[in-house]
């Protein structure tokens, strides 16, 4: 159970769903442990937040548990999308805990946003990786090419194949490298995504591995925690769905602790905007 959440789905404004998929991870597997690990390392956080003057436990969050994966990734993503879509049908916001980044495919399919904002070290714009188009390395490409997303903003990207950089040059992709992230975040306002619905995805490897070593494909020279916190705070008010993914068990809890804190920041900022 995510700390501060309940099992009351009917009263929920936000629903946490664990998606411990670990099928296409490369280099360091372990994302199957991500959802439970995020929940565990969020247990120490205070319920009260001074910035928003809110108690997390009073924001109507339900933890619906995990949707356990099986071998067929395509079938699993279809099932996960149906579970997340049921959250939107209840006028609640789905909050997915990964699991590998491929689970964002299900979140985007369920929410059907106009724009995808991703914090990621990698472009994830491959058409296929290791022979499959349903890979963590292809998730942003699938959102744009297959799921009807009009545009993607990839914040923190610092690596990709030549073909991915060619795809990133198209008009429907904006890449914000780490050195430009602070300026981009500070410019986000009510007009940045005017008349657009947004899905926000945080791949924990968007942060520098010095802050979040517990992930599959670490990439140096990344974002600092405060930058990602402020990114989530800025985008949350216009977002209809959120996930934090690619946390594994290969560190002492740094990545999971950040993931849990970022989910809480999203909920607090989204809820505060609702009451304005």
NORKA-V782401 format. One record per residue. N is the residue number from 1. RES is the residue in one small letter. PHI is phi in whole degrees, 0 to 359 (NA if undefined). Layout:
n = {N/N}
res = {RES/RES}
phi = {PHI/PHI}
This chain:
n = {1/2/3/4/5/6/7/8/9/10/11/12/13/14/15/16/17/18/19/20/21/22/23/24/25/26/27/28/29/30/31/32/33/34/35/36/37/38/39/40/41/42/43/44/45/46/47/48/49/50/51/52/53/54/55/56/57/58/59/60/61/62/63/64/65/66/67/68/69/70/71/72/73/74/75/76/77/78/79/80/81/82/83/84/85/86/87/88/89/90/91/92/93/94/95/96/97/98/99/100/101/102/103/104/105/106/107/108/109/110/111/112/113/114/115/116/117/118/119/120/121/122/123/124/125/126/127/128/129/130/131/132/133/134/135/136/137/138/139/140/141/142/143/144/145/146/147/148/149/150/151/152/153/154/155/156/157/158/159/160/161/162/163/164/165/166/167/168/169/170/171/172/173/174/175/176/177/178/179/180/181/182/183/184/185/186/187/188/189/190/191/192/193/194/195/196/197/198/199/200/201/202/203/204/205/206/207/208/209/210/211/212/213/214/215/216/217/218/219/220/221/222/223/224/225/226/227/228/229/230/231/232/233/234/235/236/237/238/239/240/241/242/243/244/245/246/247/248/249/250/251/252/253/254/255/256/257/258/259/260/261/262/263/264/265/266/267/268/269/270/271/272/273/274/275/276}
res = {x/x/x/x/x/x/x/x/x/x/x/x/x/x/x/x/x/x/x/x/x/x/x/x/x/x/x/x/x/x/x/x/x/x/x/x/x/x/x/x/x/x/x/x/x/x/x/x/x/x/x/x/x/x/x/x/x/x/x/x/x/x/x/x/x/x/x/x/x/x/x/x/x/x/x/x/x/x/x/x/x/x/x/x/x/x/x/x/x/x/x/x/x/x/x/x/x/x/x/x/x/x/x/x/x/x/x/x/x/x/x/x/x/x/x/x/x/x/x/x/x/x/x/x/x/x/x/x/x/x/x/x/x/x/x/x/x/x/x/x/x/x/x/x/x/x/x/x/x/x/x/x/x/x/x/x/x/x/x/x/x/x/x/x/x/x/x/x/x/x/x/x/x/x/x/x/x/x/x/x/x/x/x/x/x/x/x/x/x/x/x/x/x/x/x/x/x/x/x/x/x/x/x/x/x/x/x/x/x/x/x/x/x/x/x/x/x/x/x/x/x/x/x/x/x/x/x/x/x/x/x/x/x/x/x/x/x/x/x/x/x/x/x/x/x/x/x/x/x/x/x/x/x/x/x/x/x/x/x/x/x/x/x/x/x/x/x/x/x/x/x/x/x/x/x/x}
phi = {NA/292/304/94/267/234/255/276/289/295/268/282/263/222/232/275/230/276/227/279/288/215/262/241/300/241/71/242/286/129/292/298/268/302/302/294/292/298/301/294/278/268/292/272/284/295/290/273/235/290/302/259/51/225/264/302/291/262/261/61/255/247/256/273/81/258/261/290/278/224/292/276/295/298/295/297/296/298/293/297/298/296/296/288/296/296/294/294/296/271/60/246/258/284/235/261/254/270/71/291/295/303/293/298/307/291/297/293/299/288/276/56/277/279/231/243/252/237/264/200/287/248/290/53/249/291/282/201/217/53/84/231/281/260/237/299/275/237/294/288/297/296/298/283/273/242/252/82/289/284/204/232/246/251/261/97/293/217/202/175/286/300/296/293/294/295/294/292/282/290/293/270/232/239/255/249/293/307/291/254/297/300/295/294/300/293/272/294/215/294/268/298/237/300/63/243/270/230/244/248/235/246/276/297/284/297/283/298/297/296/263/222/286/277/208/284/232/292/224/297/70/261/280/269/305/295/295/290/304/289/298/297/300/287/270/306/300/253/262/251/194/210/215/227/224/71/278/234/252/262/217/265/108/300/294/294/297/294/298/295/292/292/298/296/298/299/298/298/290/294/294/297/293/295/268/287}
